[in-house]
Amino acid sequence: MQYDPEVADRVRKVIADAGVTQREFARRIVMDPSKLSRSLGGTRRFTAAELARIADTGGVDAGWLLGAVRPPEPAVRRERAVAPEGGRPLQIVRETVRLIAERGFHAVRVQDIAAACDTSTAAIHYHFPGRDDLLEAAVRWCMDEDTARRAARIADAADTADELRQLIELQIPRTPQQRWQWSVWLDLWAEAARSTAMGRLHADYYRQWRTTVADVIRRGIAEGVFRLADPEAAALRLTALIDGLATQVLASGPDSPGTGPDDMHESLIAYVDATLTAH
């Protein structure tokens, strides 16, 4: 599919009609925001699957996006028989992530995802042609959700020290939902180790996560809350400790002996007090 400026113009119209930012629309169609920008700017072509997700999410005909049919009038926009919350692409990704948490990525079949979404396997392939496409979308959705949770959690932090404590607490797998999220991450990490594309996505996410922690530490040093340290090195050590302890908590199980959530929290706070907190 060659780049067509008219296709880009139609996609811009769909985004404008949706009444959201370009970044938010990218989240809804589970697409890298930078890829969407490049596709709109002419340095990258939309894939057929991306156009399918744009059409579904925007409630327009895919043929219209490609110029094959006349543009729909606002009053007669295509209506979907079933409109899952957030649109079909997000529903597919959410159910994929849930099934990965329950069974592991390689045990999840397209038929399972289709059944969970009450749709056909053809519909799954229409939006995500291959397992790699679906896995990348699942990773991206998890990243976006995690970033949003962090932003919401630290919004009301009392000070920089409290902000770091809130970030730490958010990583403790205490609730079934938090254990579920960590189970997904562990499975996706294993895939990232085998996939160059997933590896890059994983590296990008961790770079953002460590930068968030490093920024908090840097501000804490400037405020005198934390002692003088290399913020990047401190963030690397702390995030690595979080990952290792979370893995132990999950391996121990919620009701079995071993490292528990309270043990993890106590160890992390003790580490921060010993290495960062100004006394």
C-alpha angles and dihedrals in degrees: 000000000000123000111272117189090205090059089052090050091052091050089051088053091051090051091047092049090050088061095222136109121271090249092052091048089051088054091051093053091041094239132141105260090222091055090051090051092049092047091051091045096052101249094103136033124234113243120232090249092052091052089049090054092046091051093047095047093043093046094235134124114270089219090059091054088057093044094248095123136029117274114269120248113242091243093055102040112155111275120211118226089224121022109191116201109282093008133282097290093056091044090054092050094046092051091046091054092047092051092046089055092050101041111009125257098274092050092056115094127198087241089059092052092047091051092049090051093043090235139102131278087241089061090052092051090045090063099029112022097192141023090252090057090050093046092050090050091049092051092047092049091050090049093050093047092048092049091050092049091051092050091050093045097053096039092094099035112144095222142337094284090051089048091058091046090052091051090051094047090052089060096053110105097222104133127053087249092054092047088049091053093049091048089056092049093051092052092047092048089058090053091048089057090058100038126066092204093048090044091057092048091048091049091050092051094048091047088056093045094049091045089055091052093043091052091053091049092047092052090046091054091050090050093047092244092114128039122249110286143139101274095205094049092045091050092050092052094045096048091046090052090049091053094047095048093045089054090053092049092052092046090052094054126223096278104026130092119266135066110355132191092262090051089051093048093047092049094049094048090047090051092050091047092049098045108025116015113099112234 
